[in-house]
Amino acid sequence: MEDYYIEGEEKFGKFTTSFYSLFAWRLLKKLYNFALEEFDNITPETILDIGAGPGKLTLMVAKKHKNAKIYAIDPSKYMVEAEKRNFKRENIDCNCLQGSSRELPFENKFDLIYTSLSFHHWKKQEESINYIISRLNVNGYFIIIEYLNEYYNSNILPFKKHSLSRNYSESLNFENCEKTIDTKNNFIALKFKRIK
């Protein structure tokens, strides 16, 4: 299997995938609910989760958007294996493959692409956003869900490192896109809508 990580990106192996699959997602329920709220006014036919991990949020999205075709990618082969198991257990179709924010392993374009708690790992963030926007259909959305950096007062908190700042979000602008930023408590959603 190919390695989709680049130098400096956090890798998820067999042990960290098992931990994440069993425990970490339980701590993320509020963030996942925030993400689902952000998708409320969108009726996509094709949805892609980038950095889907074991696919817990992807499953929630699939259940909410029952008529959509669901795709999920992760650079970790172990996460992809976990995604496939979780979708098989729920008897829901999902195209799960290895891939990254720099290399989407599908030919088609998408109505909704999102990433949750993955963006802070990306080493080539602006380049990746530009590429992802090019893979949207017109009127499609790319949404980044993260913890809100400004919410945390201490630099030693784990969420501070794994977060996105409003200031940085405001600095990101791309051609042929409308941008909106939503925050709620300690969460942030950075949205790009492709208009051309």
N, C-alpha and C positions, 0 to 999 in steps of 0.2 A: 504494500500500500504506500502511496505517495505521502511525503511529508509536506503539509500545507503551512507549517509554521515558518516564520523568519526569525532571524537573530533577535533575541530580547523579548519575544512573546512567551507568555506563560504556557507551558505544555501540560496537558492533562493525560496522565497515564492510567494504568489499570486501577491502582489504588485510589487516586484522586477521583476518578470516574465513579468508583463504587461508593465512596463517601458522598459525593455530590448527589448520586442517584438515590441514596438511602436517607440522607439527612438534610443537606443544604437547602433543597427546594422547599422543605417545610418552613424554613425561616424566610422564604421569599414570597409567601402567599400574598402579602399586602402589595408588594411590588407587582406581582402578576395581575392582581385585580386592578391596579392602576393602569397597567398596560392594556388590559381588556377594555377599560373605559375609554382609553385613547383611540381604540379601534371602532368605537360605537357608531360613528357616522359614516363609516366606510363599508361598502358592499362589494368586496373584491371577488373575482372569479379565480384568481391565482394568487397564492400567498407563499412567501419564502421567509423562513426563519434562519438568520445567519448566526452561527455560534449557538446552535440550539441546545447544546449540552445533551442531557438524557431525554429531552423533548417534553418535559412536563408542561411548560407554557404552550408549546406547539399543540399538544393534545387539547388544552383548554380552548385554544383558538379554533382548532378543527371542529370541536363540538359546538362552538358558537356560530361558525360559518360552515354549516353542513354541506352546502352545495359547491363550496370552493375546492379547487385542487390544491393540496398542501404539499409543500416541499420544505425540507430541512437539511441544513449542512452544518458540519463542524470540522475543524482541522484534525481533531482527535479520532482515530479509528475506533477507540474504545467508547467514546461518546456516541458515535454513529451506531455501533452495535447495541448500545443501551437504548437509543431512540427506536431502532427497529423492533427490539423486544417489547418496549412499552406500547408501541402502536399495534403490534400483533396481538398483545394481550387485550387491547381495547377493540380489536377488530375494525380498525380505521385505516384507510389507505393513506400512505405518506411516502413520497419519494425521498428517502434518506441517503445522502451520499457524503463523502468527504469533500471538503471545499473550504474556501476562505473568502474574506471580504475582497480579496484581490483576484479571486478565480471562482466564479460560479459555474458549476459543472452541468449546467442546463442550457439548452439552445434558446428556449422561449424567454419572453419578457413577462413582467409581473405587475399586478395591480397593487399589491402591498408587499413590501419587503420591510422586515423589522429585525432589530437586534436588541437583546436585553442582557445587560451586565456582561457584554462582550466588547463593546466599543473601547473601553478603557485599556484593553489589552492590545489593540491594534497599533502597530508601529508606523503605518503609513495611512493615517486617518483621512486626511484631505484627499489624497489620491484615491483611496478606497471609496469615499463618498461619491466622488465624481464618477467613478466606474459604476457604482451601484445605481446612481441616478440614470445612467445610460441604459440600464437594464430594466427600467420602469416603462410601462405603457404610459401614454399621455393621460394625465389626470391620476396617475398612480402615485403612491406615497412610499417614502422611505422614512421610517420612524426609529429613532434611537431612544431606548429606555435605560436610564441609569439612576443611581443615587445622586442627589443634588449636592455638589461639593460645598457650596456656601452654607449649607445647613449645619455642617459639623465644625465645631470650634477647635478641635485638637487635631494636629497633624499625625498623631500616633494611632488614631482610630482606624481600623481596617477599612471602614466605608469611605474614609477620606481618600485613600489611595484608589479605591475602586469606585470612582465617581466622575461626574462631568460638571464643569462649572457653567453657570449662566453666562459669565463673561466670555468664555471661549465659544460657547454656542452662538452668542451674538456676533462673533467675529467670522463665522463660517457662512459664506455666501457663494452660490453657484448659479451659473447661467441657466435660463429656462426653468427656474424654480421659484416657488413661493415658500417662505420659511415661517414657521410658527414655533413658539416655545411655550410649553405648558409646565407648570410646577404645582405640586401638591405635597404639603408636608416636606418629607425628605426625598421626594422623587422628582425627576425631570424627564420630559419627553421633548425631544428635538425632532421636528417634522419637516420634511421637504416634500412638496407636491410638484410633480413635473407638469409644467403647463404647455410645453411644446415638444 
